[in-house]
């Protein structure tokens, strides 16, 4: 599912226009992004938790030349699914 399909699904479920659903989806994604930028966790009970993880600088090799390179430190988003989501995914069909 891509963003357009998500917007269509939200519009259908909430019986609103696609424009209103797109605004709602964008607002949710922006809120999650802004919270993660501040280093906060976003907990959606039953769905899961979005968090930020710091990755330290590391060493690697260029596969083409074999030259050792430095991989810079980075900040990454993580998602840990909640129990309700796990159960829904693992339910017998």
PyMOL Python script that loads the backbone (N, CA, C, O; Angstrom):
from pymol import cmd

cmd.read_pdbstr("""\
ATOM      1  N   UNK A   1       0.857  -1.175   0.000  1.00  0.00           N
ATOM      2  CA  UNK A   1       0.000   0.000   0.000  1.00  0.00           C
ATOM      3  C   UNK A   1       0.897   1.229   0.000  1.00  0.00           C
ATOM      4  O   UNK A   1       1.835   1.320   0.792  1.00  0.00           O
ATOM      5  N   UNK A   2       0.611   2.170  -0.884  1.00  0.00           N
ATOM      6  CA  UNK A   2       1.363   3.417  -0.895  1.00  0.00           C
ATOM      7  C   UNK A   2       0.516   4.516  -0.249  1.00  0.00           C
ATOM      8  O   UNK A   2      -0.598   4.261   0.210  1.00  0.00           O
ATOM      9  N   UNK A   3       1.047   5.730  -0.217  1.00  0.00           N
ATOM     10  CA  UNK A   3       0.367   6.823   0.474  1.00  0.00           C
ATOM     11  C   UNK A   3      -0.982   7.138  -0.170  1.00  0.00           C
ATOM     12  O   UNK A   3      -1.957   7.390   0.538  1.00  0.00           O
ATOM     13  N   UNK A   4      -1.051   7.127  -1.495  1.00  0.00           N
ATOM     14  CA  UNK A   4      -2.306   7.418  -2.184  1.00  0.00           C
ATOM     15  C   UNK A   4      -3.369   6.383  -1.821  1.00  0.00           C
ATOM     16  O   UNK A   4      -4.522   6.736  -1.575  1.00  0.00           O
ATOM     17  N   UNK A   5      -2.989   5.123  -1.787  1.00  0.00           N
ATOM     18  CA  UNK A   5      -3.931   4.068  -1.416  1.00  0.00           C
ATOM     19  C   UNK A   5      -4.364   4.213   0.038  1.00  0.00           C
ATOM     20  O   UNK A   5      -5.520   3.952   0.371  1.00  0.00           O
ATOM     21  N   UNK A   6      -3.438   4.631   0.911  1.00  0.00           N
ATOM     22  CA  UNK A   6      -3.779   4.869   2.318  1.00  0.00           C
ATOM     23  C   UNK A   6      -4.789   6.004   2.425  1.00  0.00           C
ATOM     24  O   UNK A   6      -5.768   5.897   3.163  1.00  0.00           O
ATOM     25  N   UNK A   7      -4.561   7.074   1.702  1.00  0.00           N
ATOM     26  CA  UNK A   7      -5.492   8.210   1.716  1.00  0.00           C
ATOM     27  C   UNK A   7      -6.870   7.763   1.236  1.00  0.00           C
ATOM     28  O   UNK A   7      -7.882   8.129   1.834  1.00  0.00           O
ATOM     29  N   UNK A   8      -6.919   6.983   0.173  1.00  0.00           N
ATOM     30  CA  UNK A   8      -8.207   6.487  -0.333  1.00  0.00           C
ATOM     31  C   UNK A   8      -8.910   5.615   0.707  1.00  0.00           C
ATOM     32  O   UNK A   8     -10.125   5.712   0.878  1.00  0.00           O
ATOM     33  N   UNK A   9      -8.158   4.775   1.393  1.00  0.00           N
ATOM     34  CA  UNK A   9      -8.733   3.909   2.433  1.00  0.00           C
ATOM     35  C   UNK A   9      -9.282   4.737   3.594  1.00  0.00           C
ATOM     36  O   UNK A   9     -10.378   4.471   4.086  1.00  0.00           O
ATOM     37  N   UNK A  10      -8.513   5.746   4.032  1.00  0.00           N
ATOM     38  CA  UNK A  10      -8.963   6.613   5.126  1.00  0.00           C
ATOM     39  C   UNK A  10     -10.211   7.373   4.705  1.00  0.00           C
ATOM     40  O   UNK A  10     -11.155   7.483   5.487  1.00  0.00           O
ATOM     41  N   UNK A  11     -10.233   7.900   3.484  1.00  0.00           N
ATOM     42  CA  UNK A  11     -11.415   8.623   2.988  1.00  0.00           C
ATOM     43  C   UNK A  11     -12.640   7.714   2.976  1.00  0.00           C
ATOM     44  O   UNK A  11     -13.733   8.132   3.357  1.00  0.00           O
ATOM     45  N   UNK A  12     -12.455   6.478   2.541  1.00  0.00           N
ATOM     46  CA  UNK A  12     -13.553   5.522   2.490  1.00  0.00           C
ATOM     47  C   UNK A  12     -14.058   5.171   3.891  1.00  0.00           C
ATOM     48  O   UNK A  12     -15.264   5.160   4.139  1.00  0.00           O
ATOM     49  N   UNK A  13     -13.119   4.885   4.807  1.00  0.00           N
ATOM     50  CA  UNK A  13     -13.489   4.481   6.176  1.00  0.00           C
ATOM     51  C   UNK A  13     -14.171   5.605   6.951  1.00  0.00           C
ATOM     52  O   UNK A  13     -15.075   5.351   7.747  1.00  0.00           O
ATOM     53  N   UNK A  14     -13.742   6.842   6.722  1.00  0.00           N
ATOM     54  CA  UNK A  14     -14.273   7.969   7.489  1.00  0.00           C
ATOM     55  C   UNK A  14     -15.363   8.727   6.739  1.00  0.00           C
ATOM     56  O   UNK A  14     -15.928   9.688   7.260  1.00  0.00           O
ATOM     57  N   UNK A  15     -15.657   8.290   5.506  1.00  0.00           N
ATOM     58  CA  UNK A  15     -16.668   8.925   4.666  1.00  0.00           C
ATOM     59  C   UNK A  15     -16.416  10.421   4.519  1.00  0.00           C
ATOM     60  O   UNK A  15     -17.325  11.241   4.651  1.00  0.00           O
ATOM     61  N   UNK A  16     -15.143  10.758   4.239  1.00  0.00           N
ATOM     62  CA  UNK A  16     -14.760  12.145   3.987  1.00  0.00           C
ATOM     63  C   UNK A  16     -14.149  12.228   2.600  1.00  0.00           C
ATOM     64  O   UNK A  16     -13.956  11.214   1.930  1.00  0.00           O
ATOM     65  N   UNK A  17     -13.849  13.444   2.179  1.00  0.00           N
ATOM     66  CA  UNK A  17     -13.231  13.627   0.866  1.00  0.00           C
ATOM     67  C   UNK A  17     -11.787  13.159   0.902  1.00  0.00           C
ATOM     68  O   UNK A  17     -11.180  13.037   1.966  1.00  0.00           O
ATOM     69  N   UNK A  18     -11.250  12.899  -0.284  1.00  0.00           N
ATOM     70  CA  UNK A  18      -9.846  12.497  -0.370  1.00  0.00           C
ATOM     71  C   UNK A  18      -8.937  13.621   0.094  1.00  0.00           C
ATOM     72  O   UNK A  18      -7.887  13.361   0.682  1.00  0.00           O
ATOM     73  N   UNK A  19      -9.321  14.865  -0.159  1.00  0.00           N
ATOM     74  CA  UNK A  19      -8.509  16.008   0.268  1.00  0.00           C
ATOM     75  C   UNK A  19      -8.431  16.081   1.792  1.00  0.00           C
ATOM     76  O   UNK A  19      -7.365  16.324   2.357  1.00  0.00           O
ATOM     77  N   UNK A  20      -9.568  15.870   2.448  1.00  0.00           N
ATOM     78  CA  UNK A  20      -9.588  15.898   3.916  1.00  0.00           C
ATOM     79  C   UNK A  20      -8.794  14.722   4.480  1.00  0.00           C
ATOM     80  O   UNK A  20      -8.065  14.874   5.460  1.00  0.00           O
ATOM     81  N   UNK A  21      -8.936  13.559   3.863  1.00  0.00           N
ATOM     82  CA  UNK A  21      -8.196  12.384   4.320  1.00  0.00           C
ATOM     83  C   UNK A  21      -6.700  12.585   4.109  1.00  0.00           C
ATOM     84  O   UNK A  21      -5.903  12.204   4.966  1.00  0.00           O
ATOM     85  N   UNK A  22      -6.303  13.180   2.977  1.00  0.00           N
ATOM     86  CA  UNK A  22      -4.883  13.446   2.713  1.00  0.00           C
ATOM     87  C   UNK A  22      -4.322  14.412   3.747  1.00  0.00           C
ATOM     88  O   UNK A  22      -3.195  14.243   4.212  1.00  0.00           O
ATOM     89  N   UNK A  23      -5.103  15.423   4.107  1.00  0.00           N
ATOM     90  CA  UNK A  23      -4.662  16.380   5.123  1.00  0.00           C
ATOM     91  C   UNK A  23      -4.487  15.677   6.471  1.00  0.00           C
ATOM     92  O   UNK A  23      -3.530  15.950   7.195  1.00  0.00           O
ATOM     93  N   UNK A  24      -5.403  14.781   6.803  1.00  0.00           N
ATOM     94  CA  UNK A  24      -5.315  14.049   8.067  1.00  0.00           C
ATOM     95  C   UNK A  24      -4.098  13.126   8.082  1.00  0.00           C
ATOM     96  O   UNK A  24      -3.369  13.085   9.073  1.00  0.00           O
ATOM     97  N   UNK A  25      -3.874  12.392   7.005  1.00  0.00           N
ATOM     98  CA  UNK A  25      -2.718  11.493   6.925  1.00  0.00           C
ATOM     99  C   UNK A  25      -1.428  12.295   7.012  1.00  0.00           C
ATOM    100  O   UNK A  25      -0.509  11.910   7.734  1.00  0.00           O
ATOM    101  N   UNK A  26      -1.348  13.411   6.280  1.00  0.00           N
ATOM    102  CA  UNK A  26      -0.152  14.265   6.331  1.00  0.00           C
ATOM    103  C   UNK A  26       0.083  14.812   7.734  1.00  0.00           C
ATOM    104  O   UNK A  26       1.223  14.880   8.194  1.00  0.00           O
ATOM    105  N   UNK A  27      -1.006  15.206   8.423  1.00  0.00           N
ATOM    106  CA  UNK A  27      -0.870  15.742   9.771  1.00  0.00           C
ATOM    107  C   UNK A  27      -0.329  14.688  10.734  1.00  0.00           C
ATOM    108  O   UNK A  27       0.517  14.992  11.576  1.00  0.00           O
ATOM    109  N   UNK A  28      -0.810  13.458  10.615  1.00  0.00           N
ATOM    110  CA  UNK A  28      -0.333  12.369  11.481  1.00  0.00           C
ATOM    111  C   UNK A  28       1.148  12.090  11.211  1.00  0.00           C
ATOM    112  O   UNK A  28       1.943  11.970  12.143  1.00  0.00           O
ATOM    113  N   UNK A  29       1.508  11.988   9.931  1.00  0.00           N
ATOM    114  CA  UNK A  29       2.903  11.712   9.586  1.00  0.00           C
ATOM    115  C   UNK A  29       3.824  12.844  10.027  1.00  0.00           C
ATOM    116  O   UNK A  29       4.933  12.593  10.500  1.00  0.00           O
ATOM    117  N   UNK A  30       3.367  14.101   9.874  1.00  0.00           N
ATOM    118  CA  UNK A  30       4.169  15.246  10.316  1.00  0.00           C
ATOM    119  C   UNK A  30       4.347  15.238  11.833  1.00  0.00           C
ATOM    120  O   UNK A  30       5.432  15.528  12.336  1.00  0.00           O
ATOM    121  N   UNK A  31       3.277  14.904  12.562  1.00  0.00           N
ATOM    122  CA  UNK A  31       3.359  14.862  14.025  1.00  0.00           C
ATOM    123  C   UNK A  31       4.348  13.798  14.488  1.00  0.00           C
ATOM    124  O   UNK A  31       5.135  14.032  15.406  1.00  0.00           O
ATOM    125  N   UNK A  32       4.307  12.631  13.853  1.00  0.00           N
ATOM    126  CA  UNK A  32       5.247  11.559  14.201  1.00  0.00           C
ATOM    127  C   UNK A  32       6.674  11.993  13.876  1.00  0.00           C
ATOM    128  O   UNK A  32       7.580  11.810  14.689  1.00  0.00           O
ATOM    129  N   UNK A  33       6.874  12.564  12.697  1.00  0.00           N
ATOM    130  CA  UNK A  33       8.203  13.013  12.280  1.00  0.00           C
ATOM    131  C   UNK A  33       8.754  14.065  13.237  1.00  0.00           C
ATOM    132  O   UNK A  33       9.910  13.980  13.652  1.00  0.00           O
ATOM    133  N   UNK A  34       7.933  15.058  13.591  1.00  0.00           N
ATOM    134  CA  UNK A  34       8.396  16.126  14.487  1.00  0.00           C
ATOM    135  C   UNK A  34       8.741  15.605  15.872  1.00  0.00           C
ATOM    136  O   UNK A  34       9.715  16.052  16.479  1.00  0.00           O
ATOM    137  N   UNK A  35       7.952  14.661  16.378  1.00  0.00           N
ATOM    138  CA  UNK A  35       8.251  14.075  17.682  1.00  0.00           C
ATOM    139  C   UNK A  35       9.573  13.315  17.637  1.00  0.00           C
ATOM    140  O   UNK A  35      10.381  13.428  18.559  1.00  0.00           O
ATOM    141  N   UNK A  36       9.801  12.545  16.579  1.00  0.00           N
ATOM    142  CA  UNK A  36      11.044  11.789  16.450  1.00  0.00           C
ATOM    143  C   UNK A  36      12.242  12.725  16.288  1.00  0.00           C
ATOM    144  O   UNK A  36      13.320  12.439  16.810  1.00  0.00           O
ATOM    145  N   UNK A  37      12.070  13.830  15.577  1.00  0.00           N
ATOM    146  CA  UNK A  37      13.153  14.806  15.424  1.00  0.00           C
ATOM    147  C   UNK A  37      13.596  15.356  16.779  1.00  0.00           C
ATOM    148  O   UNK A  37      14.775  15.640  16.990  1.00  0.00           O
ATOM    149  N   UNK A  38      12.623  15.501  17.704  1.00  0.00           N
ATOM    150  CA  UNK A  38      12.934  15.993  19.051  1.00  0.00           C
ATOM    151  C   UNK A  38      13.509  14.897  19.947  1.00  0.00           C
ATOM    152  O   UNK A  38      13.941  15.167  21.068  1.00  0.00           O
ATOM    153  N   UNK A  39      13.513  13.667  19.450  1.00  0.00           N
ATOM    154  CA  UNK A  39      14.019  12.555  20.232  1.00  0.00           C
ATOM    155  C   UNK A  39      12.962  11.874  21.078  1.00  0.00           C
ATOM    156  O   UNK A  39      13.283  11.010  21.894  1.00  0.00           O
ATOM    157  N   UNK A  40      11.710  12.251  20.895  1.00  0.00           N
ATOM    158  CA  UNK A  40      10.610  11.657  21.660  1.00  0.00           C
ATOM    159  C   UNK A  40      10.159  10.343  21.029  1.00  0.00           C
ATOM    160  O   UNK A  40      10.378  10.100  19.842  1.00  0.00           O
ATOM    161  N   UNK A  41       9.529   9.509  21.839  1.00  0.00           N
ATOM    162  CA  UNK A  41       8.890   8.298  21.338  1.00  0.00           C
ATOM    163  C   UNK A  41       7.445   8.615  21.009  1.00  0.00           C
ATOM    164  O   UNK A  41       6.849   9.505  21.615  1.00  0.00           O
ATOM    165  N   UNK A  42       6.876   7.894  20.053  1.00  0.00           N
ATOM    166  CA  UNK A  42       5.459   8.010  19.737  1.00  0.00           C
ATOM    167  C   UNK A  42       4.856   6.640  19.992  1.00  0.00           C
ATOM    168  O   UNK A  42       5.143   5.682  19.274  1.00  0.00           O
ATOM    169  N   UNK A  43       4.012   6.553  21.027  1.00  0.00           N
ATOM    170  CA  UNK A  43       3.377   5.284  21.395  1.00  0.00           C
ATOM    171  C   UNK A  43       1.917   5.312  20.974  1.00  0.00           C
ATOM    172  O   UNK A  43       1.144   6.155  21.429  1.00  0.00           O
ATOM    173  N   UNK A  44       1.551   4.398  20.114  1.00  0.00           N
ATOM    174  CA  UNK A  44       0.168   4.225  19.700  1.00  0.00           C
ATOM    175  C   UNK A  44      -0.283   2.887  20.274  1.00  0.00           C
ATOM    176  O   UNK A  44       0.012   1.829  19.720  1.00  0.00           O
ATOM    177  N   UNK A  45      -0.994   2.949  21.377  1.00  0.00           N
ATOM    178  CA  UNK A  45      -1.358   1.751  22.132  1.00  0.00           C
ATOM    179  C   UNK A  45      -2.048   0.748  21.217  1.00  0.00           C
ATOM    180  O   UNK A  45      -3.013   1.075  20.525  1.00  0.00           O
ATOM    181  N   UNK A  46      -1.537  -0.470  21.227  1.00  0.00           N
ATOM    182  CA  UNK A  46      -2.090  -1.539  20.412  1.00  0.00           C
ATOM    183  C   UNK A  46      -1.461  -1.614  19.032  1.00  0.00           C
ATOM    184  O   UNK A  46      -1.399  -2.692  18.441  1.00  0.00           O
ATOM    185  N   UNK A  47      -0.989  -0.478  18.505  1.00  0.00           N
ATOM    186  CA  UNK A  47      -0.387  -0.472  17.174  1.00  0.00           C
ATOM    187  C   UNK A  47       1.110  -0.637  17.252  1.00  0.00           C
ATOM    188  O   UNK A  47       1.673  -1.517  16.601  1.00  0.00           O
ATOM    189  N   UNK A  48       1.776   0.211  18.053  1.00  0.00           N
ATOM    190  CA  UNK A  48       3.216   0.095  18.189  1.00  0.00           C
ATOM    191  C   UNK A  48       3.863   1.377  18.641  1.00  0.00           C
ATOM    192  O   UNK A  48       3.188   2.366  18.927  1.00  0.00           O
ATOM    193  N   UNK A  49       5.188   1.350  18.704  1.00  0.00           N
ATOM    194  CA  UNK A  49       5.967   2.477  19.184  1.00  0.00           C
ATOM    195  C   UNK A  49       7.025   2.857  18.161  1.00  0.00           C
ATOM    196  O   UNK A  49       7.797   2.017  17.698  1.00  0.00           O
ATOM    197  N   UNK A  50       7.046   4.142  17.817  1.00  0.00           N
ATOM    198  CA  UNK A  50       8.097   4.696  16.977  1.00  0.00           C
ATOM    199  C   UNK A  50       9.130   5.312  17.903  1.00  0.00           C
ATOM    200  O   UNK A  50       8.764   6.016  18.844  1.00  0.00           O
ATOM    201  N   UNK A  51      10.404   5.067  17.661  1.00  0.00           N
ATOM    202  CA  UNK A  51      11.457   5.632  18.491  1.00  0.00           C
ATOM    203  C   UNK A  51      12.661   5.987  17.626  1.00  0.00           C
ATOM    204  O   UNK A  51      12.710   5.669  16.438  1.00  0.00           O
ATOM    205  N   UNK A  52      13.635   6.656  18.251  1.00  0.00           N
ATOM    206  CA  UNK A  52      14.842   7.083  17.566  1.00  0.00           C
ATOM    207  C   UNK A  52      16.020   6.315  18.142  1.00  0.00           C
ATOM    208  O   UNK A  52      16.119   6.132  19.355  1.00  0.00           O
ATOM    209  N   UNK A  53      16.902   5.872  17.279  1.00  0.00           N
ATOM    210  CA  UNK A  53      18.104   5.149  17.706  1.00  0.00           C
ATOM    211  C   UNK A  53      19.313   5.826  17.073  1.00  0.00           C
ATOM    212  O   UNK A  53      19.316   6.136  15.881  1.00  0.00           O
ATOM    213  N   UNK A  54      20.330   6.049  17.884  1.00  0.00           N
ATOM    214  CA  UNK A  54      21.582   6.627  17.404  1.00  0.00           C
ATOM    215  C   UNK A  54      22.507   5.497  16.978  1.00  0.00           C
ATOM    216  O   UNK A  54      22.697   4.534  17.720  1.00  0.00           O
ATOM    217  N   UNK A  55      23.074   5.609  15.805  1.00  0.00           N
ATOM    218  CA  UNK A  55      24.029   4.629  15.322  1.00  0.00           C
ATOM    219  C   UNK A  55      25.413   5.274  15.349  1.00  0.00           C
ATOM    220  O   UNK A  55      25.608   6.361  14.804  1.00  0.00           O
ATOM    221  N   UNK A  56      26.356   4.611  15.975  1.00  0.00           N
ATOM    222  CA  UNK A  56      27.710   5.137  16.105  1.00  0.00           C
ATOM    223  C   UNK A  56      28.457   5.065  14.769  1.00  0.00           C
ATOM    224  O   UNK A  56      28.094   4.306  13.870  1.00  0.00           O
ATOM    225  N   UNK A  57      29.495   5.867  14.673  1.00  0.00           N
ATOM    226  CA  UNK A  57      30.361   5.818  13.498  1.00  0.00           C
ATOM    227  C   UNK A  57      31.012   4.438  13.435  1.00  0.00           C
ATOM    228  O   UNK A  57      31.310   3.835  14.466  1.00  0.00           O
ATOM    229  N   UNK A  58      31.226   3.953  12.231  1.00  0.00           N
ATOM    230  CA  UNK A  58      31.830   2.629  12.087  1.00  0.00           C
ATOM    231  C   UNK A  58      32.782   2.566  10.914  1.00  0.00           C
ATOM    232  O   UNK A  58      32.932   3.525  10.156  1.00  0.00           O
ATOM    233  N   UNK A  59      33.413   1.436  10.783  1.00  0.00           N
ATOM    234  CA  UNK A  59      34.337   1.200   9.671  1.00  0.00           C
ATOM    235  C   UNK A  59      33.699   0.225   8.693  1.00  0.00           C
ATOM    236  O   UNK A  59      32.943  -0.663   9.086  1.00  0.00           O
ATOM    237  N   UNK A  60      34.010   0.399   7.426  1.00  0.00           N
ATOM    238  CA  UNK A  60      33.518  -0.500   6.398  1.00  0.00           C
ATOM    239  C   UNK A  60      34.529  -0.580   5.271  1.00  0.00           C
ATOM    240  O   UNK A  60      35.589   0.044   5.332  1.00  0.00           O
ATOM    241  N   UNK A  61      34.207  -1.336   4.260  1.00  0.00           N
ATOM    242  CA  UNK A  61      35.101  -1.465   3.104  1.00  0.00           C
ATOM    243  C   UNK A  61      34.324  -1.179   1.834  1.00  0.00           C
ATOM    244  O   UNK A  61      33.172  -1.588   1.692  1.00  0.00           O
ATOM    245  N   UNK A  62      34.959  -0.478   0.920  1.00  0.00           N
ATOM    246  CA  UNK A  62      34.408  -0.261  -0.403  1.00  0.00           C
ATOM    247  C   UNK A  62      34.532  -1.586  -1.150  1.00  0.00           C
ATOM    248  O   UNK A  62      35.647  -2.055  -1.375  1.00  0.00           O
ATOM    249  N   UNK A  63      33.410  -2.202  -1.542  1.00  0.00           N
ATOM    250  CA  UNK A  63      33.497  -3.521  -2.178  1.00  0.00           C
ATOM    251  C   UNK A  63      34.228  -3.495  -3.522  1.00  0.00           C
ATOM    252  O   UNK A  63      34.776  -4.515  -3.940  1.00  0.00           O
ATOM    253  N   UNK A  64      34.245  -2.363  -4.193  1.00  0.00           N
ATOM    254  CA  UNK A  64      34.902  -2.294  -5.496  1.00  0.00           C
ATOM    255  C   UNK A  64      36.421  -2.224  -5.370  1.00  0.00           C
ATOM    256  O   UNK A  64      37.149  -2.843  -6.144  1.00  0.00           O
ATOM    257  N   UNK A  65      36.892  -1.450  -4.370  1.00  0.00           N
ATOM    258  CA  UNK A  65      38.341  -1.231  -4.262  1.00  0.00           C
ATOM    259  C   UNK A  65      38.969  -1.927  -3.065  1.00  0.00           C
ATOM    260  O   UNK A  65      40.186  -2.112  -3.021  1.00  0.00           O
ATOM    261  N   UNK A  66      38.152  -2.313  -2.095  1.00  0.00           N
ATOM    262  CA  UNK A  66      38.697  -2.903  -0.877  1.00  0.00           C
ATOM    263  C   UNK A  66      39.212  -1.863   0.102  1.00  0.00           C
ATOM    264  O   UNK A  66      39.691  -2.205   1.183  1.00  0.00           O
ATOM    265  N   UNK A  67      39.113  -0.577  -0.277  1.00  0.00           N
ATOM    266  CA  UNK A  67      39.589   0.512   0.577  1.00  0.00           C
ATOM    267  C   UNK A  67      38.704   0.625   1.818  1.00  0.00           C
ATOM    268  O   UNK A  67      37.481   0.526   1.729  1.00  0.00           O
ATOM    269  N   UNK A  68      39.339   0.834   2.983  1.00  0.00           N
ATOM    270  CA  UNK A  68      38.589   1.019   4.214  1.00  0.00           C
ATOM    271  C   UNK A  68      37.968   2.411   4.211  1.00  0.00           C
ATOM    272  O   UNK A  68      38.624   3.395   3.869  1.00  0.00           O
ATOM    273  N   UNK A  69      36.693   2.481   4.598  1.00  0.00           N
ATOM    274  CA  UNK A  69      35.998   3.764   4.657  1.00  0.00           C
ATOM    275  C   UNK A  69      35.374   3.935   6.032  1.00  0.00           C
ATOM    276  O   UNK A  69      35.169   2.966   6.762  1.00  0.00           O
ATOM    277  N   UNK A  70      35.077   5.174   6.370  1.00  0.00           N
ATOM    278  CA  UNK A  70      34.396   5.479   7.618  1.00  0.00           C
ATOM    279  C   UNK A  70      32.922   5.706   7.317  1.00  0.00           C
ATOM    280  O   UNK A  70      32.567   6.530   6.474  1.00  0.00           O
ATOM    281  N   UNK A  71      32.077   4.970   8.012  1.00  0.00           N
ATOM    282  CA  UNK A  71      30.632   5.137   7.873  1.00  0.00           C
ATOM    283  C   UNK A  71      30.208   6.121   8.961  1.00  0.00           C
ATOM    284  O   UNK A  71      30.382   5.835  10.146  1.00  0.00           O
ATOM    285  N   UNK A  72      29.652   7.280   8.580  1.00  0.00           N
ATOM    286  CA  UNK A  72      29.342   8.305   9.570  1.00  0.00           C
ATOM    287  C   UNK A  72      28.236   7.877  10.540  1.00  0.00           C
ATOM    288  O   UNK A  72      27.406   7.025  10.221  1.00  0.00           O
ATOM    289  N   UNK A  73      28.245   8.484  11.724  1.00  0.00           N
ATOM    290  CA  UNK A  73      27.185   8.254  12.697  1.00  0.00           C
ATOM    291  C   UNK A  73      25.874   8.752  12.098  1.00  0.00           C
ATOM    292  O   UNK A  73      25.868   9.679  11.287  1.00  0.00           O
ATOM    293  N   UNK A  74      24.767   8.137  12.497  1.00  0.00           N
ATOM    294  CA  UNK A  74      23.468   8.554  11.972  1.00  0.00           C
ATOM    295  C   UNK A  74      22.373   8.325  13.003  1.00  0.00           C
ATOM    296  O   UNK A  74      22.547   7.591  13.976  1.00  0.00           O
ATOM    297  N   UNK A  75      21.245   8.973  12.761  1.00  0.00           N
ATOM    298  CA  UNK A  75      20.062   8.810  13.581  1.00  0.00           C
ATOM    299  C   UNK A  75      19.030   8.070  12.746  1.00  0.00           C
ATOM    300  O   UNK A  75      18.767   8.443  11.602  1.00  0.00           O
ATOM    301  N   UNK A  76      18.444   7.019  13.315  1.00  0.00           N
ATOM    302  CA  UNK A  76      17.498   6.186  12.571  1.00  0.00           C
ATOM    303  C   UNK A  76      16.188   6.037  13.333  1.00  0.00           C
ATOM    304  O   UNK A  76      16.168   6.028  14.564  1.00  0.00           O
ATOM    305  N   UNK A  77      15.108   5.923  12.593  1.00  0.00           N
ATOM    306  CA  UNK A  77      13.800   5.673  13.186  1.00  0.00           C
ATOM    307  C   UNK A  77      13.613   4.166  13.345  1.00  0.00           C
ATOM    308  O   UNK A  77      14.048   3.382  12.501  1.00  0.00           O
ATOM    309  N   UNK A  78      12.972   3.782  14.418  1.00  0.00           N
ATOM    310  CA  UNK A  78      12.665   2.377  14.686  1.00  0.00           C
ATOM    311  C   UNK A  78      11.166   2.250  14.932  1.00  0.00           C
ATOM    312  O   UNK A  78      10.518   3.197  15.379  1.00  0.00           O
ATOM    313  N   UNK A  79      10.626   1.078  14.639  1.00  0.00           N
ATOM    314  CA  UNK A  79       9.228   0.787  14.932  1.00  0.00           C
ATOM    315  C   UNK A  79       9.148  -0.569  15.604  1.00  0.00           C
ATOM    316  O   UNK A  79       9.688  -1.554  15.100  1.00  0.00           O
ATOM    317  N   UNK A  80       8.476  -0.615  16.738  1.00  0.00           N
ATOM    318  CA  UNK A  80       8.249  -1.876  17.435  1.00  0.00           C
ATOM    319  C   UNK A  80       6.736  -2.094  17.486  1.00  0.00           C
ATOM    320  O   UNK A  80       6.018  -1.322  18.123  1.00  0.00           O
ATOM    321  N   UNK A  81       6.251  -3.143  16.817  1.00  0.00           N
ATOM    322  CA  UNK A  81       4.801  -3.366  16.788  1.00  0.00           C
ATOM    323  C   UNK A  81       4.252  -3.715  18.169  1.00  0.00           C
ATOM    324  O   UNK A  81       4.922  -4.348  18.985  1.00  0.00           O
ATOM    325  N   UNK A  82       3.002  -3.280  18.407  1.00  0.00           N
ATOM    326  CA  UNK A  82       2.318  -3.578  19.656  1.00  0.00           C
ATOM    327  C   UNK A  82       1.655  -4.941  19.612  1.00  0.00           C
ATOM    328  O   UNK A  82       1.588  -5.584  18.564  1.00  0.00           O
ATOM    329  N   UNK A  83       1.169  -5.372  20.765  1.00  0.00           N
ATOM    330  CA  UNK A  83       0.576  -6.699  20.894  1.00  0.00           C
ATOM    331  C   UNK A  83      -0.648  -6.877  20.001  1.00  0.00           C
ATOM    332  O   UNK A  83      -0.819  -7.931  19.389  1.00  0.00           O
ATOM    333  N   UNK A  84      -1.496  -5.860  19.921  1.00  0.00           N
ATOM    334  CA  UNK A  84      -2.710  -5.974  19.105  1.00  0.00           C
ATOM    335  C   UNK A  84      -2.358  -6.155  17.634  1.00  0.00           C
ATOM    336  O   UNK A  84      -2.967  -6.972  16.945  1.00  0.00           O
ATOM    337  N   UNK A  85      -1.380  -5.396  17.153  1.00  0.00           N
ATOM    338  CA  UNK A  85      -0.942  -5.528  15.766  1.00  0.00           C
ATOM    339  C   UNK A  85      -0.315  -6.905  15.516  1.00  0.00           C
ATOM    340  O   UNK A  85      -0.598  -7.545  14.502  1.00  0.00           O
ATOM    341  N   UNK A  86       0.527  -7.352  16.432  1.00  0.00           N
ATOM    342  CA  UNK A  86       1.135  -8.681  16.279  1.00  0.00           C
ATOM    343  C   UNK A  86       0.072  -9.761  16.216  1.00  0.00           C
ATOM    344  O   UNK A  86       0.138 -10.657  15.374  1.00  0.00           O
ATOM    345  N   UNK A  87      -0.922  -9.677  17.121  1.00  0.00           N
ATOM    346  CA  UNK A  87      -1.977 -10.686  17.137  1.00  0.00           C
ATOM    347  C   UNK A  87      -2.804 -10.653  15.857  1.00  0.00           C
ATOM    348  O   UNK A  87      -3.202 -11.702  15.349  1.00  0.00           O
ATOM    349  N   UNK A  88      -3.063  -9.464  15.335  1.00  0.00           N
ATOM    350  CA  UNK A  88      -3.831  -9.353  14.087  1.00  0.00           C
ATOM    351  C   UNK A  88      -3.060  -9.966  12.919  1.00  0.00           C
ATOM    352  O   UNK A  88      -3.655 -10.595  12.044  1.00  0.00           O
ATOM    353  N   UNK A  89      -1.751  -9.785  12.903  1.00  0.00           N
ATOM    354  CA  UNK A  89      -0.949 -10.334  11.829  1.00  0.00           C
ATOM    355  C   UNK A  89      -0.795 -11.846  11.925  1.00  0.00           C
ATOM    356  O   UNK A  89      -0.630 -12.520  10.908  1.00  0.00           O
ATOM    357  N   UNK A  90      -0.846 -12.371  13.117  1.00  0.00           N
ATOM    358  CA  UNK A  90      -0.641 -13.792  13.329  1.00  0.00           C
ATOM    359  C   UNK A  90      -1.931 -14.572  13.533  1.00  0.00           C
ATOM    360  O   UNK A  90      -1.888 -15.771  13.809  1.00  0.00           O
ATOM    361  N   UNK A  91      -3.073 -13.916  13.403  1.00  0.00           N
ATOM    362  CA  UNK A  91      -4.355 -14.592  13.569  1.00  0.00           C
ATOM    363  C   UNK A  91      -4.555 -15.598  12.441  1.00  0.00           C
ATOM    364  O   UNK A  91      -4.174 -15.350  11.297  1.00  0.00           O
ATOM    365  N   UNK A  92      -5.148 -16.714  12.773  1.00  0.00           N
ATOM    366  CA  UNK A  92      -5.431 -17.742  11.786  1.00  0.00           C
ATOM    367  C   UNK A  92      -6.554 -17.263  10.893  1.00  0.00           C
ATOM    368  O   UNK A  92      -7.581 -16.774  11.363  1.00  0.00           O
ATOM    369  N   UNK A  93      -6.339 -17.413   9.592  1.00  0.00           N
ATOM    370  CA  UNK A  93      -7.343 -16.918   8.634  1.00  0.00           C
ATOM    371  C   UNK A  93      -8.361 -17.972   8.335  1.00  0.00           C
ATOM    372  O   UNK A  93      -9.281 -17.736   7.551  1.00  0.00           O
TER     373      UNK A  93
END
""", "prot")
cmd.dss("prot")
cmd.show_as("cartoon", "prot")
cmd.util.cbc("prot")
cmd.orient("prot")
